[in-house]
Amino acid sequence: MKKLVLALMAVLAVVALTACGGQKSGKTLTLMQNKPEIDAQLKAYAAEWGKKNNVTVVIKSIGGTSGGMGPQLKADYAAGDMPDIFAFDGLEAYKEWEGVILDLSNEPWVSKTSVAFKYNGKVYGFPVAVEGWGMAYNADLLAKAGIDPKTLNNYEAYKAAFEKLNAMKKELGIDSVVSMAASVEMGWVTAHHNFNSLLSNGLPYGDLSVVNDLLAGKVDEQRLSEYADWVELLFKYADKTVLLTGNYDAQVGAFAAGKAVFLHQGNWVDPNMKTANVTFKMAFAPHGSMKQVTDGIFVAAPSFYAINKDSKNLALAKKFLNDFVETPEGNNYMVKEALMIPAFSNITLNPEGQLSKSVQEWASAGKVYSWNQYYFTGDFRDKILTPIYNQFAAGKISKSQFVALMKKAFEENAKK
């Protein structure tokens, strides 16, 4: 852990750039966020905002190929160098940092969103965006293979489709059916996002029955077994190099290059697709983690900006967040530059990214499932579950061992 923290701090020392250079005000506002795919866009916006407000804005982006934000935030806290604004991803993360998070209940933007982070009736988190994921697919390649994406709604449908596509790899010009990453560094794909299939797929939005059972150490072995079939299927038809050693860029890049038909990521990859000048049609299909048909994707506000209550720049930090919502420049940044789905009712701009549009279509149809992974601690997901997925992907354990280890993990977690 010490080596990881030191390594991350060394990286930050080299690459953390001030988003606004040459300012003479002496004031510096620092934001640490967990979406590296919008790093360039956020820094550009922050530079312009900084000029207008006579402040130097520093953006630190931790995540994706840069590692987890949690360890770096803890290191900064220990060093007495906490950012003014920082991102957190849900209930357990809030509980970890609630002693330093400012109550934002009276901020102007609160009345314009239904997905702010609330705890005990108070607002503590500014929703960064609305995001969603299912299985992103290359519609052009599916059409070439004669597969209707609307049929991809359970395990058997995906199994048949994957087998057909795998047999057509040369004809389609692909390296693999799925672009999937399962290294320990990419645990946020497996033990965060994929894990959520077990927790909420097929359940009414907000249904925590599976979550509560697992937190209590009670495991539905049939559901877990079907889920294990799904994980095995994804690993089997993934490019092994990307699966075992690929980073975020390698995983997303394979799909963008048309070398994989499916991508296990969310609409946050739209900026990557834009940068890569992708021209093929794409959208989301549901996850196939169950035998029964499921007709929806996972949609929520996945992360939130918190303000450090001990910041010396509280007024500036509040203004920085509010200007995202209240100014044309802030609106344009969120929707047109960062290609995010805005979480605020007053913003009338619509995202241009194909995957964001797909998320909106699923949401408008009411076909959505919850994000429930954040009811489990980051340490449980990252330190306990991630290695289990990684071992399964590497062939070091069998499917039955994967099921047994997952079951044991839930039972032991309940005893803590």
N, C-alpha and C positions, 0 to 999 in steps of 0.2 A: 504493500500500500504506500509506504514511504517513497519507494522508487517511482511509483505511478504519479504521486502528487508532485514530486520533484521534476519528473519529466514533463508533466503538464505545465508546471510553472515556467520551465525553461522554454517551452514552446511559446507560451504567452509572452514571455519577455522579448522574444524575437519578432513575433508576428502581430501582436496586439497593436493596432494602429489607431491613432487619433483620427476620428472621422472628420475633424475640422482642424486644419493646421493654421499656425500663425496667429492665433487669437491672443490678445494682450490683456484680457479681462482678469486673468488669474483664477477664474472659476472653471472647474472641470466637473462634468456630469458623466458618470460611468454607468453603462448598462451591460449586464452579462446575460446572454440569451443562448438558447439551445437549438437554434435552427440555422446550421451553417449554410443551407441552400439559399438563404436570403441575406447572407452576410454583406455582399457587395451592395445590394439595394438599400439595406438599412444604413450602412455607412454613408452612402451617397445622400440619403435623406437627412441623416443626422448632421452631415457637413453643412447643408443648406440651412437647416434649423439652427445650428450653432451660430452661423454668421448673423442670422436675423436676431438672435437673442444674446449675442455677444458672450458666448460660452464655448469652451472646448468640450466636445462630446466624444467620449471614448467608447467604442463598441467592442466587446469581447464575445466572440462566438465560439461556444464549446459544444461539441456533439458531432454526430456522423463519424468522420475519420479522425476527429480530434479527441475522442474519448468522452467520458461522462462529465457532466457539469457539476454533479454533486461533490466529488472529491476536490475540485478546484474551488468551489464556493466555501467548503469547509477550511481549506488551506488559507483562503483570503480572510475568513472570519478569525482564524487563529492568529493571523498576522496583523489583525486590526485594520484590514484593507478591504472591507466589504464594499461592493458596488452600491450606488445609489438606487438603482433599479435592477431587479434580477427576475429571471423566469423560474416558475415552479410548475409541477405537472399534476397536482391533484391533492387529495386529502392527506395522504401520508407525508408528502413533501411539505405541505402547509404545517402539519403538526411538528415537523422537525425544525421549522424556522419561525413558528408563530411568535416567538419572543422578540423577533426583530422586524416583523411585518406590520406596516401601518394600516390602520382602519381607513378605508377609502369610501365608506358609505355615503358621504356627502358630496362626492365628486360629481360634476355635471353630467358625465357620460353614463353614470349608473342607470339613469332612467331610460336609456336608449338601447339597452341590451338585456336579454333574458338569460344570458349564459355567463354572467360574472361569477367569480368564485365567492361563495358565501359560506360562512361558518357561524353557527349560533345567531343567525339573523343579521349578521353584519357582512359587508363586502370587503374582501381583502385582495382580490385578484382581478386585474384588467384582462379580459379575454383577448389573446393575441389574434385569433382567427377562428373560423369554423373549419374543421378538417374532416376528412373521411377517407376510408380505404376499404377495398375489397380485394379482388384480384384484378389488377390492371391488365388489360389485354390489347394486343395489336389486332384491330378489327380487320385490317387488310389481309393479314396472314390467316386469320380464322376463316375468312371468306374464301381464300384460295384453297383451304383445306376442306371446305364444305361443312364447317361447324357453325351453328347458330349460337351466339353467346347467350341468348335468352334461355337456352336449355341447360346452361351451366349453373345449377342450383342445388346440387347435392354431391355426395362423394362418388356415387356410381357414374354420374354424368361426367365429372372431371376425370375419373379413371379412364373411361372410354375415350375421351377427347385427348388426354395426354398420350395414351397408347397410339392413337392414330397420328398425332402430330410427331411423335418420336419416330415413327416409321417413315415419315415424310421429311426428315431433317435435311437431306440433301436437296430435295425438290424445293423446299421452302428457303433454303440458304441459312438455316439457323444452327447454332451450336448447342442449344438446349431448349427444352420446352418452357422451363421456368427460370427466371433470374432470381435467385434466393441466396441470402447470405446467412451463415450460422456460426461465424467465428465468435470467440468470446468478446471481441471488441464490437461485434454487431449484435450483441444480445438484445438490444432494443427492438430488433426486427423479430427475433424469436420469442424471447421471454417477456416482451411488452406487447407488441402488436399481434403476433400469432397466438400468443397465450390468451388473448382476449376472445378468440374464437371459442375456446373452452368455456369461458365465463359468461358470454352473452349471446352467442349465435342462436337464432331461433326464438329468443325470449322477448316479451314485450319490453318496450323502451323503459329503462329504469328498474327493471326486475333484477333484484340482487339475490335471488334464491340460491343460485349456484355459488355466488361469491360468499354468502353467509355460511353455507354448508362447508365450503372448503376452508374458510377461516376458522371454523369450528372443528376441522379435521375430519369432516364427514365427506366421503368421496363417492360420487355416483360412478361406479366402475364401468357401466355400459357407456355413459357419455364420454368418459376418459378413454375408453378403448376405441370408440369411433374417432375421437380426436387424434389419437395416436396413429390411426390409419391415414388420416389426412396429412399429418406431419411427415410420415413415412413417404407418402406419395409425392409431396413437394420435394423432399430431399432426393428421392430416386430420380426424378426427371430434371434436376438442376445441374448446371455445369459444375463439376466438382471443384475446379479451381476457384471459381467465384464463391461457391458454397462454403469452402473451408478456409480460404485465405483472402477472399475478396473484401474490399472496403465498400463504403457507400458509392463512391464514384464508379467502381468496377461493376457493382450490381446494377445501378441505374444506367450506366453506360452501355451495357450489353443489350438492354431493352431498347434504348434510344437508337442504337445502331441496327436494330432489326434482327439481332442475333438470338433473341428469345421471344417467345410468343406472349408470355405472361411475366408480370413483375409484382413481387410482394412488397409494395410500398403504397403510399397514399398520394393525395393530390398535391402534397407539398413538393413533389418532383416536377411540377409544371415549369418552374423556372429553368430546371435542367433540360427539359424538353425544348424550351424556347432557345436556350443557348446552343443546343445541338442542332437546331433548325430541323426538327422532326416534322415530317410531312404526312406520315400515315395516321389513320384514324385510330383513336383509342378511347376506352371507357372502362368502367368497373363492372365486374360480375360478383355475385356473392361468394363467400368462402364455402368450400365444400366439406366442412368439418363434421357433417352429420349424414346419416343415411336418409333422414327425412328432408324434404325440400325446404330450403330457407330462401326467402325472397327479400333480401335487404343487405345493406352494407353498414359499416361501423362509422357513425357520425357524431361528433361532439366538439366542444371547445377543449382542445387537448392541453393547452398550457396557458399560463397567466403571468402577467407582469406584476410583481409586488414592489412596493417602495420600502426601502430600509428606513424604519422609523428614526434611526439615529443619524440619518444623512444630514449633512450641513446644508444641503441644497433641496429641501423639501418642496419649496414653492416651484423651483425649476423642474423638479422631477414630476410634480403634478401637472405642470403645464405641458411637459413633453408628452405625457400620455394623453392628456385631453386634446392636444393639437392633432393627434392621429384622427380623432373623431370629428373635430369641429372645423378643421381647415381643409380647403381644396387640395393643398399640397399633401396633407396627411392621408386624405382619402385616396389620392392618386398613387401615393407610395404603396399603400396596402393592397389595392386592387389591380392597378395597372403595372406597377413595377415589381412588387413582391408576388403578384399573381395569387393573392390570398382571397378567401371568401370572407367578407367582413362580418363581424359579429354585432354590428350596430344598425338599428332600424333607420337612421337618418341618411345612411350612405346609399346612394342610388346607383352607383357604378356597379357593373357586373364583370366578373373575372372572364378573361379571354381563354385561359387554359382549358384544354379539352377535359382533363380529369376533374378540375374544379366544377366545370359545367355538369359533368356526370354526377358528382356529389350533390349538386343542387337539384338535379332531376330526381334522384333517389329520395332526397329529403322532402321535396315538394310533393312526392307521391306518398309520403309517410312511411316509406319502406326503409327504416333505419333501426339499428341496434346500438346499444350503449357502449361506451368505453368504460369498462369496469376494472381494467388492470391496475389502476392506481389506488384501489382499495387494499392492495398488497404493498408492503414496503419496498423501497428501491433496493435495499440489501437483499431481500428475499428473492426478488426478480433477478437481480444482477449476480449475486454471489451463490445462490442456491439453484435457481432454475436454469440460468444461462449455461452453466457447464453441462447440465443434463442434455439440453438440446444439442450442444456442441459434440458431446460424446456420441449421441445418436447419429448425427450427421456424418461423423467420421467413421462410423461403423464399429465403434468400440463397445457399444452395447446393442442388444437386440431390441425389438419393439416391446417385447414382454418386460425386459429390464427397464426400458424407458417408462412404461406404465408403473412398474413397481417403485422406481425411484421418485416419480412424480407423486405417487400416493404417499410414500414415506415422507416426502418433503412437506406435504400439506399437514400430515398428522403431527410431525415434529414442530411445525410452525405454530400449530394450535396450542402447543404446550407452553410456549414462551409467554 
